[in-house]
Amino acid sequence: MITRTDFPHSVRVVEHLAIPLPDGTVLSARAWLPDTATPVPAILEYLPYRKRDGTRARDQGIHMYLAGHGYACIRLDIRGMGDSQGLLHDEYTQTEQQDGVAAIAWLASQPWCDGQVAMIGISWSGFNGLQIAALQPPALKTIITLGSTDDRYATDVHYIGGCLSKDNVDWSATMMAQNDLPPDPAIVGPEWRQMWLDRIAANEPWSHIWMSHQRRDAYWQQGSVCEDFSAIKIPVYAVSGWADNYSESIPRLLAGLTCPRLGLIGPWAHSFPHDVTVAPAIGWLDEALRWFDHWLKGADTGIMREPMLRAWMQDPVPPRTCYLERPGRWVGEPCWPSPHVKPLTLPLNPGNHLGGPATPGTARICSPLWVGAGAGEVGRYGEDADWPGDQRIDDAGSLVFTTEPLTQPLEILGAPQLHLTFSSDKPWALAAVRVNDVAPDGTSTRVCLGVLNLTHRISHEHPEPLPQGETEATIDLDDIAHHFPAGHRIAVSISTTYWPIAWPSPDLATLIIALGTSHLTLPTRQPRPEDAQLRPFGPPASAPQTPVIYHPSEDKLPRRITRDLITGRMTVDFPRWTYQMEMPDIATTTTSKGYARFEITDGDPLSAETSCEYHVTLHRPEVTAGHHSRTRMTCDATHFHLHTALQVTENGTEIFTRSWARSIPRDHL
């Protein structure tokens, strides 16, 4: 990473910019204002993750870089988080979106702003950038959205493919730990403690809300811009990485939107493309400047003469649980869907053959509950053991169909689909589908994944039990760009369980699959000479970061999978946000330790349980605030059972405790 200081403009940093809302609430922002003689466009990043002591370690590198090139950059805390007043009760609420609209109007009216506002952000701020764009505030002229989705229900961390995701309770526990932390007295003044106490009293597990909406109802439709792509009129630049579970939103946005738009998908995990855990990184901030200069300053940067979609075509790699780099090359498509992508149909045939003439037959699958142990994470940050390992482990409990060795290379770009004709002996069931790259030595690398709650095969909004006879379902797998070399084989693996990625159905179902009619469709793409002519990206660069000291965390729970072959009990552990970060310029240290654990006993889907625990300490000269929470979810045949316990301390003394117990009916899950 190159650290740049040679900007066209000097920059003034404002630690607290107070933004008033119509209801009297004041939001707190950190601002980077360029020294210019005339007003400039503003760029807003709108997040809950505490700009003062949460994202401080990365904010300045981005915003000072953009501000140094003539933009007023604003990092704004959402209502009820960080140093902003009010209370936060859930993610992506209408209140959050309307606050954003009001903040944009306020920014546009400032003497240092020329009346134009853009939004930029990854993850949460990528979500609300799309959501606010759909509300069409007059001053908002363009957005850059990274690592986000257009569909809050089926492709976020809650109900992937209508299946209950492992991250549903996990993410609720993470946000509960964030919600209990106090604002900074140096920013908000004497009212800081009452603001903190009000937050603690209002803090309830968001999983109670999410588990009460198990189908795609109005709750999830709100904030899902795929409900009406036409509402977004302004230019959109959508960015993600193949190692991020949000990458599949990029092709959907390009296909669904009608406004000017570009898509970029690299090999990256859930990160900005200039600061990555999965190489190669690119000069992303210069790309952002090319976009903003075009749409906000009328500069001819050439960016809109480039392909609508630019994607990293990944070369094959041996299966590993961590990759620091993914080899490949950039490819470009002038539009999406692309006429250069052609479907290849491969029937599922008797003898576990994939491809060739369609031949009738049947095959059965009832997977053991340990299938999924080799799945890795859902949304990956590029950390150790985040990726799926050798797929032969999970294949042992799956139905696998494999092609003959390829006689010539084959490349895919887009979303594979598995079209199933099947029957089930149970009314509720799920299917997990993997497309794998099988090397000549037999090692199997997962290329992409799709899961579907089969009661949702017709509709996520109106699920229905499976019939006793034959029915059909189409399972969409994640979009991907992948190169299968000659000599490799393509495999598709089907399982009826995928723990802990998807919560199991209450009974172990057996699927009887009709062969010949069931088939895999691959989106194939021939290499194009134009790919070699793509403009190369520059080297990754940022502005100097705010000083931060990271101290070693010796008690981090390891990423670990244990399976007792005697009892059949399997435990899957994921470490969560374990670090100690010292910020000397504001005399603040944050310490966090957390984990998520998933347990199940083979043969008993009702033994599934998940538990999370967080210890968070925020130390300032005025106070040391502590949060400790424990969450556990179990199930029976008819209900999910959630138990949460919370303790908050001030200078080591307990000031608040509360516990919750909720039983929520299962709704086709």
C-alpha positions as CSV (number, residue, x, y, z in Angstrom):
1,M,0.0,0.0,0.0
2,I,1.4,3.4,-1.0
3,T,0.8,6.2,1.5
4,R,0.1,9.5,-0.3
5,T,0.5,13.0,1.1
6,D,0.9,14.9,-2.2
7,F,-2.7,16.0,-2.7
8,P,-3.9,19.1,-4.7
9,H,-5.5,20.5,-1.6
10,S,-4.6,20.7,2.1
11,V,-7.3,19.2,4.3
12,R,-8.8,20.3,7.6
13,V,-10.2,17.5,9.9
14,V,-13.2,18.3,12.0
15,E,-13.7,15.8,14.8
16,H,-17.3,16.7,15.5
17,L,-19.6,18.2,12.9
18,A,-23.1,18.4,14.4
19,I,-25.9,17.7,11.9
20,P,-29.4,18.6,13.1
21,L,-32.4,16.6,12.0
22,P,-36.0,17.9,11.7
23,D,-37.1,16.2,14.9
24,G,-34.4,17.9,16.9
25,T,-32.0,14.9,17.1
26,V,-28.4,15.8,16.4
27,L,-26.2,13.4,14.5
28,S,-22.4,13.5,14.9
29,A,-20.0,13.4,12.0
30,R,-16.3,13.5,11.4
31,A,-15.4,15.7,8.4
32,W,-12.5,16.2,6.1
33,L,-12.8,19.6,4.4
34,P,-10.4,20.6,1.6
35,D,-8.9,24.1,1.5
36,T,-10.6,25.5,-1.6
37,A,-11.7,28.9,-2.8
38,T,-15.0,27.6,-4.0
39,P,-17.6,25.1,-2.7
40,V,-17.1,21.5,-3.6
41,P,-19.3,18.3,-3.8
42,A,-19.7,16.4,-0.6
43,I,-19.2,12.6,-0.2
44,L,-21.1,11.0,2.7
45,E,-20.4,7.7,4.4
46,Y,-23.3,6.8,6.8
47,L,-22.6,4.0,9.3
48,P,-23.5,2.8,12.9
49,Y,-19.9,1.6,13.6
50,R,-18.7,4.5,15.8
51,K,-16.6,6.9,13.8
52,R,-14.8,8.2,16.9
53,D,-13.4,4.8,18.2
54,G,-14.8,2.1,15.9
55,T,-13.8,2.7,12.2
56,R,-11.2,5.4,13.2
57,A,-8.4,3.1,12.1
58,R,-9.5,3.1,8.5
59,D,-11.6,6.3,7.9
60,Q,-8.9,8.8,7.4
61,G,-7.0,6.8,4.8
62,I,-10.1,7.0,2.6
63,H,-11.7,10.3,3.3
64,M,-8.5,12.4,3.5
65,Y,-7.5,10.9,0.1
66,L,-10.8,12.0,-1.5
67,A,-10.9,15.3,0.3
68,G,-7.3,16.1,-0.8
69,H,-8.7,15.9,-4.4
70,G,-11.4,18.5,-3.8
71,Y,-14.3,16.8,-2.0
72,A,-15.9,17.5,1.4
73,C,-15.9,14.1,3.0
74,I,-18.3,13.2,5.8
75,R,-18.3,10.1,8.0
76,L,-21.6,10.2,9.8
77,D,-22.8,8.1,12.8
78,I,-26.3,6.7,12.5
79,R,-28.9,7.8,15.1
80,G,-28.3,6.1,18.5
81,M,-24.7,5.0,17.7
82,G,-21.3,6.5,18.4
83,D,-21.7,10.2,19.3
84,S,-25.1,10.6,17.6
85,Q,-28.2,11.3,19.7
86,G,-31.3,9.0,19.7
87,L,-31.8,5.3,19.8
88,L,-31.2,2.5,17.3
89,H,-33.7,-0.4,17.4
90,D,-32.9,-2.3,14.2
91,E,-30.9,-2.2,11.0
92,Y,-32.0,-0.4,7.8
93,T,-35.0,1.2,9.2
94,Q,-37.2,3.8,7.5
95,T,-36.1,6.2,10.3
96,E,-32.4,5.6,9.4
97,Q,-33.2,6.2,5.7
98,Q,-35.2,9.4,6.4
99,D,-32.4,10.7,8.7
100,G,-30.0,10.1,5.8
101,V,-32.2,12.1,3.4
102,A,-32.3,15.0,6.0
103,A,-28.5,14.8,6.5
104,I,-28.0,15.0,2.7
105,A,-30.2,18.1,2.5
106,W,-28.3,19.7,5.4
107,L,-24.9,19.0,3.8
108,A,-26.0,20.4,0.4
109,S,-26.9,23.7,2.1
110,Q,-23.5,24.3,3.8
111,P,-21.3,27.1,2.4
112,W,-18.5,24.7,1.7
113,C,-20.7,22.4,-0.4
114,D,-21.7,23.2,-4.0
115,G,-25.1,21.6,-3.5
116,Q,-24.1,18.1,-4.8
117,V,-23.8,15.1,-2.5
118,A,-22.6,11.6,-3.2
119,M,-22.6,8.5,-1.0
120,I,-19.9,5.9,-0.6
121,G,-19.7,2.9,1.7
122,I,-19.1,-0.8,2.3
123,S,-21.5,-3.3,3.9
124,W,-24.1,-1.3,6.0
125,S,-23.2,2.0,4.3
126,G,-23.4,0.2,1.0
127,F,-26.9,-1.0,1.9
128,N,-28.2,2.4,2.9
129,G,-26.6,4.1,0.0
130,L,-28.9,2.0,-2.3
131,Q,-31.9,2.5,0.0
132,I,-31.5,6.3,0.2
133,A,-30.9,6.5,-3.6
134,A,-34.3,4.9,-4.0
135,L,-35.9,7.7,-2.0
136,Q,-34.5,10.2,-4.5
137,P,-33.3,13.1,-2.3
138,P,-32.7,16.0,-4.8
139,A,-29.1,16.7,-3.8
140,L,-27.9,13.1,-4.0
141,K,-26.3,12.8,-7.4
142,T,-24.5,9.4,-7.4
143,I,-23.5,6.5,-5.1
144,I,-20.7,4.0,-4.8
145,T,-21.9,0.8,-3.0
146,L,-19.5,-1.9,-2.0
147,G,-20.2,-5.3,-0.3
148,S,-24.0,-4.8,-0.2
149,T,-27.1,-6.3,-1.5
150,D,-30.4,-5.4,-3.2
151,D,-32.3,-8.1,-1.4
152,R,-32.4,-8.0,2.4
153,Y,-34.1,-11.4,2.8
154,A,-32.6,-14.0,0.5
155,T,-29.0,-12.7,0.1
156,D,-28.0,-11.0,3.3
157,V,-27.0,-12.8,6.5
158,H,-30.5,-13.8,7.7
159,Y,-32.4,-16.2,5.4
160,I,-30.1,-17.3,2.5
161,G,-32.3,-19.0,-0.1
162,G,-35.0,-19.1,2.5
163,C,-32.9,-21.1,4.9
164,L,-32.1,-19.8,8.4
165,S,-28.5,-18.6,8.1
166,K,-25.9,-19.2,10.8
167,D,-25.3,-15.5,11.0
168,N,-28.8,-14.5,12.0
169,V,-28.2,-14.9,15.8
170,D,-24.5,-14.3,15.4
171,W,-25.0,-10.9,13.9
172,S,-27.6,-9.9,16.4
173,A,-25.1,-10.6,19.2
174,T,-22.5,-8.6,17.5
175,M,-24.7,-5.5,17.2
176,M,-25.9,-5.9,20.8
177,A,-22.3,-5.5,21.9
178,Q,-22.0,-2.3,19.7
179,N,-25.3,-0.8,20.9
180,D,-24.3,-0.8,24.6
181,L,-21.2,1.4,24.2
182,P,-21.3,5.1,25.4
183,P,-20.6,8.2,23.4
184,D,-17.5,10.2,24.0
185,P,-17.8,12.9,26.7
186,A,-15.2,15.0,24.7
187,I,-17.7,15.1,21.8
188,V,-21.2,15.2,23.3
189,G,-20.4,16.8,26.7
190,P,-22.0,16.2,30.1
191,E,-25.1,14.4,28.6
192,W,-22.9,11.5,27.6
193,R,-23.8,9.3,30.6
194,Q,-27.6,9.8,30.2
195,M,-27.3,9.0,26.5
196,W,-25.4,5.8,27.5
197,L,-28.0,4.7,30.0
198,D,-30.9,5.3,27.6
199,R,-29.1,3.1,25.0
200,I,-28.6,0.3,27.5
201,A,-32.2,0.4,28.6
202,A,-33.4,0.2,24.9
203,N,-31.0,-2.4,23.8
204,E,-32.8,-5.7,23.0
205,P,-31.6,-8.6,20.8
206,W,-32.5,-7.9,17.2
207,S,-32.7,-11.6,16.6
208,H,-36.1,-11.4,18.2
209,I,-37.3,-9.3,15.3
210,W,-35.5,-11.3,12.6
211,M,-36.7,-14.6,13.9
212,S,-40.3,-13.3,13.9
213,H,-40.1,-12.8,10.1
214,Q,-39.1,-16.1,8.7
215,R,-40.6,-15.5,5.3
216,R,-40.1,-12.6,2.8
217,D,-42.8,-10.3,4.2
218,A,-43.1,-6.5,4.2
219,Y,-40.4,-6.3,6.9
220,W,-37.8,-7.6,4.5
221,Q,-39.2,-5.9,1.4
222,Q,-38.7,-2.5,3.0
223,G,-35.1,-1.6,2.1
224,S,-34.7,-4.3,-0.6
225,V,-34.2,-2.1,-3.7
226,C,-34.9,-5.1,-5.9
227,E,-38.6,-4.5,-5.1
228,D,-38.4,-1.5,-7.5
229,F,-35.2,-1.0,-9.3
230,S,-36.7,1.9,-11.2
231,A,-36.8,4.0,-8.1
232,I,-33.1,4.5,-8.4
233,K,-32.5,7.2,-11.0
234,I,-28.9,8.4,-10.2
235,P,-25.7,6.7,-11.4
236,V,-24.6,3.6,-9.4
237,Y,-21.1,2.0,-9.1
238,A,-21.5,-1.4,-7.5
239,V,-18.4,-3.2,-6.2
240,S,-17.6,-6.5,-4.4
241,G,-15.3,-9.5,-4.4
242,W,-15.8,-13.2,-5.2
243,A,-14.8,-14.1,-1.6
244,D,-17.6,-11.9,-0.2
245,N,-21.1,-13.3,0.0
246,Y,-22.5,-10.1,-1.4
247,S,-20.8,-10.4,-4.8
248,E,-23.9,-11.9,-6.4
249,S,-25.8,-8.5,-6.0
250,I,-23.5,-6.9,-8.6
251,P,-24.9,-8.8,-11.6
252,R,-28.4,-8.3,-10.3
253,L,-28.0,-4.6,-9.9
254,L,-26.5,-4.3,-13.4
255,A,-29.4,-6.2,-14.9
256,G,-32.2,-4.6,-12.8
257,L,-31.2,-0.9,-12.8
258,T,-31.8,1.3,-15.8
259,C,-29.7,4.3,-14.6
260,P,-26.0,4.7,-15.6
261,R,-24.2,2.0,-13.8
262,L,-20.9,0.0,-13.5
263,G,-20.0,-3.2,-11.7
264,L,-16.6,-4.3,-10.4
265,I,-15.9,-7.7,-8.9
266,G,-12.4,-8.7,-7.8
267,P,-11.0,-11.7,-5.9
268,W,-11.4,-9.8,-2.6
269,A,-13.2,-10.6,0.6
270,H,-15.4,-8.1,2.4
271,S,-13.1,-5.2,2.0
272,F,-12.3,-2.1,0.1
273,P,-10.3,-3.0,-3.1
274,H,-7.3,-1.0,-2.1
275,D,-6.9,-2.6,1.4
276,V,-7.4,-6.3,0.9
277,T,-6.7,-9.6,2.6
278,V,-7.0,-11.4,-0.8
279,A,-4.6,-10.0,-3.5
280,P,-4.3,-8.5,-5.9
281,A,-5.3,-5.1,-4.6
282,I,-6.0,-2.2,-6.9
283,G,-5.8,1.6,-6.8
284,W,-9.4,1.7,-5.8
285,L,-9.5,5.3,-4.5
286,D,-8.3,6.6,-7.8
287,E,-11.1,4.6,-9.5
288,A,-13.6,6.3,-7.0
289,L,-12.2,9.7,-8.0
290,R,-12.6,8.9,-11.7
291,W,-16.3,8.1,-11.0
292,F,-16.9,11.1,-8.8
293,D,-15.0,13.5,-11.1
294,H,-17.1,12.3,-14.0
295,W,-20.5,12.7,-12.3
296,L,-19.9,15.6,-9.9
297,K,-17.3,17.7,-11.7
298,G,-18.0,17.0,-15.4
299,A,-14.5,15.7,-16.0
300,D,-13.8,13.4,-18.9
301,T,-12.2,10.6,-17.0
302,G,-13.2,7.9,-19.6
303,I,-14.8,5.7,-16.9
304,M,-18.2,5.5,-18.7
305,R,-16.5,4.3,-21.9
306,E,-15.3,1.2,-20.1
307,P,-17.1,-2.2,-19.8
308,M,-20.3,-2.2,-17.7
309,L,-19.0,-5.2,-15.7
310,R,-15.3,-5.8,-15.0
311,A,-14.6,-9.1,-13.2
312,W,-11.7,-11.2,-12.0
313,M,-11.7,-14.5,-13.9
314,Q,-10.2,-16.8,-11.2
315,D,-7.8,-19.6,-12.1
316,P,-8.1,-22.9,-10.3
317,V,-6.4,-23.3,-7.0
318,P,-5.9,-26.3,-4.7
319,P,-8.5,-26.4,-1.8
320,R,-7.3,-24.5,1.2
321,T,-8.9,-22.8,4.1
322,C,-7.1,-19.5,3.5
323,Y,-5.9,-17.7,0.4
324,L,-3.8,-14.6,0.5
325,E,-4.0,-14.3,-3.3
326,R,-6.2,-15.6,-6.1
327,P,-4.5,-15.9,-9.5
328,G,-6.5,-14.9,-12.6
329,R,-7.1,-12.1,-15.0
330,W,-9.5,-9.2,-15.6
331,V,-12.3,-9.7,-18.1
332,G,-14.9,-7.1,-19.2
333,E,-18.5,-7.2,-20.5
334,P,-20.1,-4.2,-22.2
335,C,-23.5,-5.0,-20.8
336,W,-25.2,-7.3,-18.4
337,P,-26.8,-9.8,-19.0
338,S,-24.1,-10.4,-21.6
339,P,-24.6,-11.9,-25.1
340,H,-21.2,-13.4,-24.7
341,V,-22.4,-15.7,-21.9
342,K,-24.0,-18.9,-23.1
343,P,-25.8,-21.6,-21.1
344,L,-24.4,-25.1,-21.0
345,T,-26.8,-27.8,-19.9
346,L,-25.4,-30.8,-18.1
347,P,-27.9,-33.5,-17.2
348,L,-27.6,-35.5,-13.9
349,N,-27.4,-39.0,-15.2
350,P,-27.3,-42.5,-13.7
351,G,-23.9,-43.7,-12.5
352,N,-23.2,-40.3,-11.0
353,H,-22.4,-38.9,-14.4
354,L,-22.7,-35.2,-15.2
355,G,-23.3,-34.4,-18.8
356,G,-23.9,-36.4,-21.9
357,P,-27.3,-37.6,-23.2
358,A,-30.1,-37.3,-20.7
359,T,-30.8,-40.7,-19.3
360,P,-33.8,-41.5,-17.0
361,G,-33.2,-42.9,-13.6
362,T,-33.5,-42.0,-9.9
363,A,-31.1,-41.3,-7.1
364,R,-31.7,-40.8,-3.3
365,I,-30.0,-38.6,-0.8
366,C,-30.5,-38.2,3.0
367,S,-27.4,-36.4,4.2
368,P,-25.9,-36.8,7.7
369,L,-25.8,-33.7,9.8
370,W,-22.1,-33.3,9.7
371,V,-22.2,-32.3,6.0
372,G,-21.2,-28.6,5.9
373,A,-18.3,-29.0,8.3
374,G,-16.0,-28.1,5.3
375,A,-18.1,-25.1,4.3
376,G,-16.0,-22.3,5.8
377,E,-17.7,-19.0,6.5
378,V,-20.7,-17.3,4.8
379,G,-19.4,-13.8,4.6
380,R,-15.6,-14.0,4.5
381,Y,-13.1,-11.3,5.7
382,G,-10.1,-13.2,4.3
383,E,-9.1,-14.5,7.7
384,D,-7.6,-17.9,8.5
385,A,-9.9,-20.9,7.9
386,D,-12.6,-18.8,6.3
387,W,-12.7,-20.7,3.1
388,P,-14.1,-24.2,2.4
389,G,-11.5,-26.9,2.4
390,D,-11.3,-30.1,0.3
391,Q,-14.9,-30.9,-0.7
392,R,-14.4,-34.6,-0.6
393,I,-15.1,-34.4,3.1
394,D,-18.7,-33.1,2.6
395,D,-19.0,-35.1,-0.6
396,A,-19.0,-38.3,1.5
397,G,-22.5,-37.4,2.7
398,S,-23.7,-35.9,-0.6
399,L,-25.0,-37.0,-3.9
400,V,-22.2,-36.2,-6.4
401,F,-22.3,-36.1,-10.2
402,T,-19.1,-35.6,-12.1
403,T,-18.2,-34.9,-15.8
404,E,-15.5,-36.7,-17.7
405,P,-12.1,-34.9,-17.7
406,L,-12.4,-31.8,-19.8
407,T,-10.7,-32.0,-23.2
408,Q,-10.4,-28.2,-23.4
409,P,-10.6,-25.3,-20.9
410,L,-14.0,-24.0,-19.9
411,E,-14.8,-20.7,-18.2
412,I,-18.0,-19.5,-16.5
413,L,-19.2,-16.1,-15.6
414,G,-22.5,-15.7,-13.8
415,A,-24.8,-17.8,-11.7
416,P,-25.0,-21.6,-12.2
417,Q,-28.4,-23.1,-11.6
418,L,-29.5,-26.6,-10.6
419,H,-32.9,-27.6,-11.9
420,L,-34.3,-30.4,-9.8
421,T,-37.2,-32.7,-10.4
422,F,-37.7,-34.6,-7.1
423,S,-39.9,-35.9,-4.4
424,S,-39.5,-35.8,-0.6
425,D,-40.6,-38.1,2.1
426,K,-41.0,-35.1,4.5
427,P,-43.0,-31.8,4.0
428,W,-40.0,-29.7,5.0
429,A,-36.6,-30.1,3.4
430,L,-33.6,-28.1,2.1
431,A,-31.1,-28.6,-0.6
432,A,-27.5,-27.4,-0.6
433,V,-25.7,-27.5,-3.9
434,R,-22.0,-27.0,-4.7
435,V,-20.2,-26.8,-8.0
436,N,-16.7,-28.0,-7.5
437,D,-13.5,-28.1,-9.5
438,V,-12.0,-31.6,-9.3
439,A,-8.3,-31.7,-10.1
440,P,-6.6,-34.8,-11.7
441,D,-5.3,-35.8,-8.3
442,G,-8.9,-36.0,-6.9
443,T,-8.7,-32.9,-4.7
444,S,-12.0,-30.9,-5.0
445,T,-12.2,-27.1,-4.7
446,R,-15.6,-25.4,-4.2
447,V,-16.4,-23.0,-6.9
448,C,-19.8,-21.8,-5.8
449,L,-22.7,-22.6,-3.5
450,G,-26.4,-22.4,-3.4
451,V,-28.9,-23.3,-0.7
452,L,-32.7,-23.4,-1.0
453,N,-35.4,-24.1,1.6
454,L,-37.5,-26.3,-0.6
455,T,-40.8,-25.1,0.9
456,H,-39.8,-21.8,-0.7
457,R,-39.3,-23.3,-4.1
458,I,-42.2,-21.2,-5.6
459,S,-42.0,-18.2,-3.4
460,H,-40.1,-16.8,-0.4
461,E,-43.2,-14.8,0.5
462,H,-45.6,-17.7,0.5
463,P,-43.8,-21.0,1.4
464,E,-45.8,-24.2,1.2
465,P,-45.1,-27.8,2.4
466,L,-43.7,-30.2,-0.1
467,P,-46.3,-32.4,-1.8
468,Q,-46.2,-36.2,-1.5
469,G,-45.5,-36.7,-5.2
470,E,-43.0,-35.2,-7.6
471,T,-42.3,-31.5,-7.8
472,E,-39.6,-29.2,-9.2
473,A,-37.2,-26.5,-7.9
474,T,-34.5,-24.3,-9.3
475,I,-31.6,-23.6,-7.0
476,D,-29.6,-20.5,-7.8
477,L,-25.9,-20.7,-7.0
478,D,-23.7,-17.8,-6.3
479,D,-22.4,-15.8,-9.2
480,I,-18.7,-16.6,-10.0
481,A,-16.0,-16.2,-12.6
482,H,-14.0,-19.4,-12.8
483,H,-11.6,-21.1,-15.2
484,F,-11.8,-24.9,-15.4
485,P,-8.6,-26.2,-17.1
486,A,-8.4,-29.1,-19.5
487,G,-7.9,-32.4,-17.5
488,H,-10.1,-31.2,-14.6
489,R,-13.6,-32.4,-14.0
490,I,-16.7,-30.4,-13.0
491,A,-18.7,-31.8,-10.1
492,V,-22.1,-30.9,-8.7
493,S,-22.8,-32.0,-5.1
494,I,-26.3,-32.1,-3.5
495,S,-26.9,-32.5,0.2
496,T,-30.0,-32.2,2.3
497,T,-28.1,-30.7,5.2
498,Y,-25.4,-28.0,5.4
499,W,-24.6,-27.3,9.0
500,P,-23.9,-24.7,10.3
501,I,-24.5,-22.6,7.2
502,A,-28.2,-23.5,7.1
503,W,-30.3,-24.6,10.1
504,P,-31.6,-28.1,9.5
505,S,-35.2,-29.0,8.8
506,P,-37.0,-30.6,11.9
507,D,-36.8,-34.1,10.3
508,L,-34.2,-35.7,8.2
509,A,-35.7,-35.7,4.7
510,T,-34.9,-38.1,1.9
511,L,-35.0,-36.6,-1.6
512,I,-35.6,-38.9,-4.6
513,I,-34.2,-37.1,-7.6
514,A,-35.4,-37.8,-11.2
515,L,-32.2,-38.2,-13.3
516,G,-32.1,-37.1,-16.9
517,T,-34.7,-34.3,-16.4
518,S,-32.7,-32.8,-13.5
519,H,-29.8,-30.8,-14.8
520,L,-27.1,-28.2,-14.1
521,T,-26.8,-25.1,-16.2
522,L,-23.5,-23.3,-16.4
523,P,-23.0,-19.7,-17.7
524,T,-20.1,-20.3,-20.0
525,R,-18.0,-17.5,-21.6
526,Q,-15.3,-17.8,-24.2
527,P,-12.1,-15.7,-23.6
528,R,-12.3,-12.5,-25.6
529,P,-9.4,-10.5,-27.2
530,E,-10.8,-7.3,-25.7
531,D,-10.0,-8.6,-22.2
532,A,-6.3,-8.0,-22.9
533,Q,-7.0,-4.4,-23.8
534,L,-8.6,-3.4,-20.5
535,R,-7.0,-0.4,-18.9
536,P,-4.8,-1.6,-16.1
537,F,-5.5,-0.5,-12.5
538,G,-3.0,1.6,-10.6
539,P,-1.3,0.5,-7.4
540,P,-3.2,0.6,-4.2
541,A,-2.8,3.9,-2.3
542,S,-4.4,5.8,0.6
543,A,-3.8,8.8,2.8
544,P,-2.0,8.5,6.1
545,Q,-4.2,6.8,8.7
546,T,-5.0,8.1,12.1
547,P,-2.5,6.7,14.6
548,V,-3.7,3.3,16.1
549,I,-1.7,0.7,18.1
550,Y,-2.9,-2.9,18.0
551,H,-1.9,-5.0,21.0
552,P,-1.7,-8.8,20.8
553,S,-4.8,-10.8,21.8
554,E,-3.5,-14.0,23.4
555,D,-6.9,-15.4,24.4
556,K,-8.5,-15.4,20.9
557,L,-10.7,-18.5,20.5
558,P,-9.3,-20.6,17.6
559,R,-11.2,-21.4,14.5
560,R,-11.9,-25.1,15.2
561,I,-14.2,-28.0,14.1
562,T,-14.4,-31.0,16.4
563,R,-16.4,-34.1,15.7
564,D,-16.8,-36.9,18.2
565,L,-17.1,-40.1,16.3
566,I,-18.5,-42.0,19.3
567,T,-21.3,-39.6,20.3
568,G,-21.8,-38.0,16.8
569,R,-21.6,-34.6,18.4
570,M,-20.0,-31.9,16.2
571,T,-18.9,-28.4,17.4
572,V,-17.9,-25.6,15.0
573,D,-16.2,-22.5,16.5
574,F,-15.8,-19.1,14.8
575,P,-13.7,-16.4,16.6
576,R,-15.4,-13.0,16.5
577,W,-13.9,-9.5,16.8
578,T,-11.1,-10.3,19.2
579,Y,-8.6,-7.4,19.5
580,Q,-7.2,-4.6,21.6
581,M,-6.9,-1.2,19.8
582,E,-5.3,1.8,21.3
583,M,-6.0,5.3,19.9
584,P,-3.4,7.6,21.5
585,D,-4.7,10.8,19.9
586,I,-8.0,10.5,21.8
587,A,-6.7,8.5,24.8
588,T,-9.1,5.6,24.1
589,T,-8.6,1.9,24.1
590,T,-11.1,-0.7,23.0
591,T,-10.8,-4.4,23.8
592,S,-13.1,-7.1,22.4
593,K,-13.3,-10.8,22.7
594,G,-16.1,-12.9,21.1
595,Y,-17.0,-16.2,19.6
596,A,-19.8,-18.0,17.9
597,R,-20.3,-21.7,18.4
598,F,-22.5,-24.2,16.5
599,E,-23.3,-27.7,17.8
600,I,-25.3,-30.6,16.5
601,T,-25.5,-34.4,17.1
602,D,-25.7,-36.5,14.0
603,G,-29.1,-38.1,13.4
604,D,-30.9,-35.5,15.5
605,P,-31.7,-32.2,13.8
606,L,-33.5,-31.0,16.9
607,S,-30.1,-31.0,18.7
608,A,-28.9,-28.0,16.7
609,E,-27.9,-25.0,18.8
610,T,-25.9,-21.9,18.4
611,S,-24.3,-19.7,21.1
612,C,-22.4,-16.4,21.1
613,E,-20.5,-14.5,23.8
614,Y,-19.0,-11.1,23.8
615,H,-16.8,-9.2,26.2
616,V,-16.2,-5.6,25.2
617,T,-14.4,-2.9,27.1
618,L,-14.1,0.8,26.2
619,H,-11.6,2.7,28.3
620,R,-11.4,6.5,28.3
621,P,-10.0,8.9,30.9
622,E,-13.6,9.6,32.1
623,V,-14.9,6.0,32.2
624,T,-14.3,2.4,31.5
625,A,-17.5,0.9,30.1
626,G,-17.9,-2.9,29.9
627,H,-20.3,-5.1,28.0
628,H,-20.8,-8.9,28.5
629,S,-23.5,-10.8,26.7
630,R,-24.3,-14.4,26.1
631,T,-26.9,-15.7,23.6
632,R,-28.1,-19.2,22.9
633,M,-30.7,-20.5,20.5
634,T,-32.1,-24.1,20.5
635,C,-35.1,-25.6,18.8
636,D,-37.7,-28.3,19.0
637,A,-40.1,-29.5,16.2
638,T,-42.3,-26.4,16.4
639,H,-40.3,-23.5,17.9
640,F,-37.0,-21.8,18.2
641,H,-35.9,-20.9,21.7
642,L,-33.7,-17.9,22.3
643,H,-32.0,-17.0,25.6
644,T,-29.9,-13.9,26.1
645,A,-28.2,-12.5,29.2
646,L,-26.6,-9.0,29.4
647,Q,-24.4,-7.3,31.9
648,V,-23.1,-3.7,31.7
649,T,-20.4,-2.3,33.9
650,E,-19.1,1.2,34.7
651,N,-15.5,1.3,36.0
652,G,-15.8,-2.3,37.0
653,T,-19.1,-2.0,38.8
654,E,-22.2,-3.6,37.5
655,I,-24.9,-0.9,36.6
656,F,-27.3,-3.0,34.5
657,T,-28.4,-6.6,34.0
658,R,-31.2,-8.1,32.0
659,S,-32.1,-11.4,30.5
660,W,-34.6,-12.4,27.8
661,A,-36.3,-15.7,26.9
662,R,-38.3,-16.0,23.7
663,S,-39.9,-18.9,22.0
664,I,-40.8,-18.2,18.3
665,P,-42.8,-20.6,16.2
666,R,-41.1,-22.3,13.2
667,D,-42.5,-21.1,9.9
668,H,-41.6,-23.7,7.2
669,L,-38.1,-23.8,8.6
